[in-house]
């Protein structure tokens, strides 16, 4: 009983510390120190998405892959060093995650306006929000005031990032460990209404899974042979690949998800009703997605005197 009480107390203390950190975030954090921050980020992202809509999807994914490891601390942006194996070469990121140069461009503009003031973590959070909005999705108020980590962890990324092979039980567990529930999981997965995936990620699903439409599987096999073509790309949502909408959920109901982990959301399990709701109610999806992105952005932020404000997002000061 003593050990249980000790464990419970430790969890309670961690929960209180996390709540205190979130309380320090504020939408007006840079109101006086960098009042044009959101205008700068929006301007760069508008140019980027106009030139390459796929980059909008990449920035949303970059935010998720940052927050889901050790919290929203921009650790995913750190390059490897002789003494640190960073997150860029983790299994879910290597030769897959994009957008680093976009963050660099935004950070350069921000530094010119507000020297050593705005964290890379906050830049990524704003860029993700603007990417969704620019692709036709909802907008929301981004809480700000995060600071940047000085270190990253390849091992933590490998342990935390959900692979495309995950089943629903594993996904629910991993999201719950980050304070995210089934509704958050189902809504956040809707980000796959934009972007692409590599053949190596969807090959097992279209060749081996039973819960996939045969015609859809045959169509994707043409792009993804049993051997070779691992880097060939297919849209996650073939209906409107560059539009943030509810087509993803309609694809799930038609058994036309590209990834195994996505189709798990509509496979006779507890997420089925949410998928049905979002497929026919864009307003409900927009509200739940925006709320889930705020919760995602609140995962273990560094605030106050923790971490630092990196001048170069790729390396610690």
Secondary structure per residue as TSV (DSSP state, phi and psi in degrees):
chain	resnum	aa	ss	phi	psi
A	1	X	-	360.0	-37.4
A	2	X	H	-62.8	-41.0
A	3	X	H	-66.8	-36.8
A	4	X	H	-62.5	-45.0
A	5	X	H	-61.9	-40.2
A	6	X	H	-63.7	-41.3
A	7	X	H	-65.7	-42.0
A	8	X	H	-62.2	-41.9
A	9	X	H	-63.1	-40.9
A	10	X	H	-62.5	-44.1
A	11	X	H	-63.4	-41.8
A	12	X	H	-62.4	-41.6
A	13	X	H	-64.1	-44.8
A	14	X	H	-61.3	-39.7
A	15	X	H	-63.4	-42.0
A	16	X	H	-65.2	-40.2
A	17	X	H	-64.3	-41.5
A	18	X	H	-63.8	-41.1
A	19	X	H	-64.3	-38.3
A	20	X	H	-65.1	-39.7
A	21	X	H	-64.4	-43.5
A	22	X	H	-63.6	-34.4
A	23	X	H	-64.8	-23.6
A	24	X	T	-80.7	-12.4
A	25	X	-	-78.8	145.5
A	26	X	B	-152.8	141.8
A	27	X	T	-64.5	-19.0
A	28	X	T	-104.1	19.3
A	29	X	T	-56.3	-37.5
A	30	X	T	-104.9	18.1
A	31	X	T	-56.0	-36.6
A	32	X	T	-103.9	-30.2
A	33	X	T	-85.7	-24.9
A	34	X	-	-154.9	68.5
A	35	X	T	-63.1	-22.8
A	36	X	T	-96.5	11.0
A	37	X	H	-53.2	-54.0
A	38	X	H	-66.2	-32.4
A	39	X	H	-66.0	-40.3
A	40	X	H	-64.0	-48.4
A	41	X	H	-62.5	-45.3
A	42	X	H	-61.6	-40.3
A	43	X	H	-62.3	-46.5
A	44	X	H	-65.5	-45.2
A	45	X	H	-65.3	-34.4
A	46	X	H	-62.3	-42.2
A	47	X	H	-65.2	-44.4
A	48	X	H	-64.2	-48.1
A	49	X	H	-68.3	-34.0
A	50	X	H	-63.7	-36.4
A	51	X	H	-80.2	-35.8
A	52	X	-	-149.3	92.4
A	53	X	H	-56.7	-29.5
A	54	X	H	-59.0	-30.3
A	55	X	H	-66.6	-26.4
A	56	X	H	-61.9	-45.9
A	57	X	H	-61.7	-37.9
A	58	X	H	-65.0	-36.0
A	59	X	H	-71.7	-35.5
A	60	X	H	-62.7	-44.3
A	61	X	H	-66.0	-37.2
A	62	X	H	-60.9	-42.0
A	63	X	H	-62.0	-47.3
A	64	X	H	-61.4	-46.1
A	65	X	H	-70.1	-20.2
A	66	X	H	-78.0	-55.0
A	67	X	H	-65.3	-30.5
A	68	X	H	-81.7	-2.7
A	69	X	H	-96.5	-79.3
A	70	X	H	-117.9	26.4
A	71	X	S	97.5	173.2
A	72	X	S	-81.5	81.6
A	73	X	S	-128.4	11.4
A	74	X	S	61.6	19.2
A	75	X	G	-64.4	-28.2
A	76	X	G	-64.0	-19.5
A	77	X	G	-85.0	-12.9
A	78	X	-	-73.7	131.3
A	79	X	-	-73.4	156.0
A	80	X	-	-62.1	151.9
A	81	X	B	-128.7	170.9
A	82	X	T	-58.9	-21.3
A	83	X	T	-113.9	4.3
A	84	X	B	-143.3	122.9
A	85	X	-	-90.3	107.6
A	86	X	-	-81.1	-170.6
A	87	X	S	-89.3	-13.9
A	88	X	T	-62.3	-29.1
A	89	X	T	-105.4	18.3
A	90	X	S	-68.9	163.3
A	91	X	T	-56.8	-39.9
A	92	X	T	-82.8	-3.2
A	93	X	T	-118.4	-33.5
A	94	X	T	-59.8	128.5
A	95	X	T	54.5	28.0
A	96	X	T	-139.1	-50.3
A	97	X	-	-71.5	136.2
A	98	X	-	-130.2	171.3
A	99	X	-	107.9	-0.2
A	100	X	H	-59.5	-40.9
A	101	X	H	-69.7	-27.8
A	102	X	H	-67.9	-43.2
A	103	X	H	-60.6	-42.0
A	104	X	H	-58.7	-43.2
A	105	X	H	-64.9	-43.2
A	106	X	H	-64.7	-46.2
A	107	X	H	-60.3	-39.1
A	108	X	H	-60.9	-43.8
A	109	X	H	-66.1	-40.7
A	110	X	H	-67.6	-42.3
A	111	X	H	-62.7	-35.9
A	112	X	H	-65.4	-30.0
A	113	X	H	-91.4	-34.1
A	114	X	S	-145.0	86.4
A	115	X	T	-62.4	129.5
A	116	X	T	52.1	42.4
A	117	X	T	-120.2	-42.5
A	118	X	S	-104.5	131.5
A	119	X	-	-76.1	154.7
A	120	X	H	-64.6	-33.7
A	121	X	H	-61.3	-41.3
A	122	X	H	-71.3	-34.2
A	123	X	H	-60.4	-45.2
A	124	X	H	-64.4	-41.2
A	125	X	H	-62.0	-43.6
A	126	X	H	-68.8	-40.9
A	127	X	H	-64.0	-36.6
A	128	X	H	-66.3	-45.2
A	129	X	H	-59.1	-46.2
A	130	X	H	-67.9	-32.6
A	131	X	H	-62.3	-46.0
A	132	X	H	-59.5	-48.6
A	133	X	H	-62.1	-44.2
A	134	X	H	-67.7	-23.7
A	135	X	T	-90.8	6.7
A	136	X	T	101.6	5.7
A	137	X	-	-93.8	-170.1
A	138	X	-	-74.7	167.5
A	139	X	-	-120.7	167.2
A	140	X	-	-158.8	165.8
A	141	X	-	-81.8	121.0
A	142	X	-	-89.2	125.1
A	143	X	-	-74.1	136.5
A	144	X	B	-127.5	164.3
A	145	X	-	121.3	8.4
A	146	X	-	-68.0	154.8
A	147	X	B	-118.9	166.7
A	148	X	B	-96.4	143.3
A	149	X	-	-71.7	152.7
A	150	X	S	-93.2	-14.8
A	151	X	-	-135.8	160.9
A	152	X	-	-128.7	171.9
A	153	X	-	-143.7	110.0
A	154	X	H	-62.0	-41.5
A	155	X	H	-61.2	-42.2
A	156	X	H	-65.6	-38.4
A	157	X	H	-65.1	-44.3
A	158	X	H	-61.8	-34.9
A	159	X	H	-78.9	-29.4
A	160	X	H	-102.0	-34.9
A	161	X	S	-71.8	126.8
A	162	X	-	-72.4	126.9
A	163	X	-	-79.2	165.9
A	164	X	T	-66.7	-13.8
A	165	X	T	-88.9	-3.3
A	166	X	-	-63.6	143.3
A	167	X	-	-91.0	173.4
A	168	X	H	-64.4	-39.2
A	169	X	H	-59.6	-43.5
A	170	X	H	-66.6	-41.1
A	171	X	H	-62.1	-46.5
A	172	X	H	-58.8	-43.2
A	173	X	H	-63.7	-45.0
A	174	X	H	-67.2	-38.7
A	175	X	H	-70.6	-39.5
A	176	X	H	-61.1	-35.7
A	177	X	T	-64.1	-19.1
A	178	X	T	-102.6	8.5
A	179	X	T	82.0	19.4
A	180	X	-	-112.6	134.4
A	181	X	-	-97.6	-173.5
A	182	X	H	-61.3	-39.1
A	183	X	H	-63.3	-41.9
A	184	X	H	-62.4	-45.9
A	185	X	H	-57.4	-47.7
A	186	X	H	-68.2	-39.5
A	187	X	H	-70.0	-46.4
A	188	X	H	-63.5	-32.5
A	189	X	H	-62.6	-22.8
A	190	X	G	-63.6	-12.5
A	191	X	G	-61.2	-18.5
A	192	X	G	-76.1	9.5
A	193	X	G	-73.3	-11.1
A	194	X	S	-129.9	158.3
A	195	X	-	99.3	-179.5
A	196	X	E	-134.9	167.5
A	197	X	E	-135.2	154.1
A	198	X	E	-82.3	151.6
A	199	X	H	-51.6	-40.6
A	200	X	H	-61.2	-24.0
A	201	X	H	-84.1	-32.0
A	202	X	H	-108.4	-4.7
A	203	X	H	-55.5	-49.6
A	204	X	H	-58.5	-34.4
A	205	X	H	-69.3	-48.7
A	206	X	H	-77.4	-18.9
A	207	X	H	-97.3	-30.2
A	208	X	H	-119.0	-24.6
A	209	X	-	-77.8	146.8
A	210	X	S	-85.4	-26.7
A	211	X	S	-90.0	52.5
A	212	X	S	-138.9	137.6
A	213	X	-	-60.4	126.3
A	214	X	H	-58.4	-39.5
A	215	X	H	-65.7	-41.4
A	216	X	H	-64.0	-43.5
A	217	X	H	-60.9	-44.6
A	218	X	H	-62.1	-41.1
A	219	X	H	-60.8	-43.1
A	220	X	H	-75.9	-26.3
A	221	X	H	-64.8	-27.8
A	222	X	T	-62.7	-32.0
A	223	X	T	-89.0	-21.8
A	224	X	S	-130.1	85.8
A	225	X	-	-67.8	168.2
A	226	X	S	-64.2	-29.4
A	227	X	S	-132.1	131.7
A	228	X	S	86.3	170.4
A	229	X	-	72.9	20.9
A	230	X	T	-56.3	-32.0
A	231	X	T	-90.2	-1.4
A	232	X	-	-61.4	139.3
A	233	X	E	-108.1	143.4
A	234	X	E	-135.1	146.7
A	235	X	E	-69.0	139.8
A	236	X	S	-66.0	-31.0
A	237	X	S	-129.2	96.0
A	238	X	S	-68.2	-17.8
A	239	X	S	-70.4	-47.1
A	240	X	S	-147.2	74.0
A	241	X	T	-64.1	-20.2
A	242	X	T	-115.1	19.1
A	243	X	S	-125.6	126.3
A	244	X	-	-81.7	98.6
A	245	X	S	-145.2	-162.0
A	246	X	S	-100.8	11.1
A	247	X	H	-59.1	-31.7
A	248	X	H	-55.7	-43.4
A	249	X	H	-72.0	-32.9
A	250	X	H	-68.3	-36.2
A	251	X	H	-63.0	-40.4
A	252	X	H	-59.3	-44.7
A	253	X	H	-66.8	-25.4
A	254	X	T	-92.1	7.2
A	255	X	T	59.8	39.3
A	256	X	-	-118.6	29.0
A	257	X	-	-71.8	144.6
A	258	X	S	-80.4	-31.5
A	259	X	S	-109.3	145.1
A	260	X	H	-57.3	-46.2
A	261	X	H	-61.7	-33.2
A	262	X	H	-71.1	-46.0
A	263	X	H	-64.2	-22.0
A	264	X	T	-60.6	-22.6
A	265	X	T	-70.9	-19.7
A	266	X	S	-134.3	82.2
A	267	X	S	-151.2	38.1
A	268	X	S	78.5	21.9
A	269	X	S	-114.6	-168.8
A	270	X	T	-70.5	-13.4
A	271	X	T	-89.2	-7.7
A	272	X	H	-54.6	-44.4
A	273	X	H	-66.5	-36.0
A	274	X	H	-66.9	-39.5
A	275	X	H	-60.8	-45.2
A	276	X	H	-60.9	-42.3
A	277	X	H	-60.8	-52.3
A	278	X	H	-66.3	-32.0
A	279	X	H	-64.1	-25.3
A	280	X	H	-116.4	-2.4
A	281	X	-	-137.4	87.6
A	282	X	H	-61.7	-32.1
A	283	X	H	-64.6	-41.5
A	284	X	H	-64.6	-42.2
A	285	X	H	-62.2	-47.4
A	286	X	H	-58.3	-44.6
A	287	X	H	-64.6	-46.1
A	288	X	H	-70.4	-36.2
A	289	X	H	-65.2	-46.3
A	290	X	H	-60.4	-43.9
A	291	X	H	-64.3	-39.9
A	292	X	H	-68.2	-34.5
A	293	X	H	-67.9	-35.0
A	294	X	H	-65.0	-44.5
A	295	X	H	-63.0	-41.4
A	296	X	H	-59.5	-43.0
A	297	X	H	-69.2	-13.8
A	298	X	T	-93.6	4.1
A	299	X	T	-72.9	112.4
A	300	X	T	44.0	51.9
A	301	X	-	-70.9	146.6
A	302	X	B	-82.9	128.3
A	303	X	-	-138.0	175.2
A	304	X	T	64.7	-121.7
A	305	X	T	-97.7	2.3
A	306	X	S	-74.3	150.2
A	307	X	S	62.1	-148.7
A	308	X	B	-158.6	173.9
A	309	X	-	-102.8	101.3
A	310	X	-	-67.3	136.4
A	311	X	S	-81.0	-32.6
A	312	X	B	-121.3	119.8
A	313	X	T	-66.9	-14.6
A	314	X	T	-88.0	-10.7
A	315	X	B	-150.5	152.0
A	316	X	-	-68.3	154.6
A	317	X	-	-64.6	360.0
